Amino acid sequence: MPDSQFRPTYAEINLDAVRHNFRLIKDAAGSATELLAIVKADAYGHSAVEVSRVLAAEGASLLVVAMVEEAIELRQAGIEQPILVMGAVWPGQETYYLEYKLTPYLFDIETARRLDTYCKSAGTVCPYHLKVDTGMGRLGVPFESITEALESLSQLKSLRMEGVMTHFALADEPEERLTDLQVERFRSVLEAVRDAGFDPRYIHAANSAGIFTRELPECNLARPGIALYGGWPSHHFEHLNLVQVMSLRTRIAKIKTVPTGAGVSYGHKFRADRPTRVATLPVGYADGYNRLLTNRGEALVRGQRVPVIGTVCMDWIMLDVTDVDGVAVGDEVTLLGNDQQGNVIRAEEWAAKIGTINYEVFCGISKRVPRVFLTTRIKPGSDLI
């Protein structure tokens, strides 16, 4: 945990769990498929620098971020792995792609022409991955116009197509027909790419869900994201032995007993129906403990699940610990992840209660919560924390 002079609220990041999840994903992807690890958004809130070091050591061939700023942070931390940038190449950013040896996703011809002009003036060639929209409906060269796009790209001699990719919209729903249709469209795109004389090193489509549900022999690269952090892509993947990487912990600051009928916190949205022992914790929505968890959240105290009571505040939440024997000020509380007794509160539980997804739960744990890195809870050869 953090130094004792600071508030005892922190996010524990289990780097052994990252290793465990990476190896499970690699086994599912197959020996012929390399892994491109998604570490955007500060590795979904887990610390991109620390996680990237682990993933690079485990054999991730490439790393992916969303913005140039994220890539620069990794380079300045000494990460040498190839880095792809998912976001747009905004005017003025071209120099950073060359200075920091970054590879862009290109999804429109206008940007490609602008980057080509810059690279030509710099006397260099920039690799890129061509993003094709086969049904996501967000970004990418439309698959219907791939022939025209390839004709334009073939004229840009200061760019080199290193990869071709698409993105599945419904892979987390394995029975959805759209994924199969996207695969068919992507295959036609790959045929057009080769007919146009391009020979990309990397072909990729599968995200975390796709890795576990689709065989894609034409692809030699896969892009795990949420699964690296122990999250299920959807409820269809609950059978997977993914270990949640993040645990949010704090300690009890105050315990008091309130009488029957007493209200707790703003608006008195909780009123005690019995004499109630209330534990107050130094964590709140400014830390990412969502206000929608008011009277819905749960926590682990001395191996027991207890309810969050009253309105979640910016800096504080309250628990009903009436039924926890021996509970005391200073006791550790786990709000997310694994406790010392082997119990777990998964991000999917939070997500269901507040109407979102596990991705947002992880990303929502704010920067004011220090990350503490753990590497000792998974023993060699063990699958579980």
Secondary structure, DSSP 8 states (H G I E B T S, - for coil): ---TTS-S-EEEEEHHHHHHHHHHHHHHH-TT-EEEEE-HHHHHHT-HHHHHHHHHHHT-SEEEESSHHHHHHHHHTT--S-EEE-S---TT-HHHHHHTTEEEEE--HHHHHHHHHHHHHHT--EEEEEEEESS--SSSEEGGGHHHHHHHHTT-TTEEEEEEE---SSTTSTT-HHHHHHHHHHHHHHHHHHHTT---SEEE---HHHHHH---TT-SEE---GGGGT--SSGGGTTS-----EEEEEE--EEEEE-TT-EESGGG-EE-SS-EEEEEES--GGGT--GGGTTT-EEEETTEEEEEES---SS-EEEE-TT-TT--TT-EEEEEEE-TTS-EE-HHHHHHHHTS-HHHHHHTS-TTS-EEEE--SS-TT----
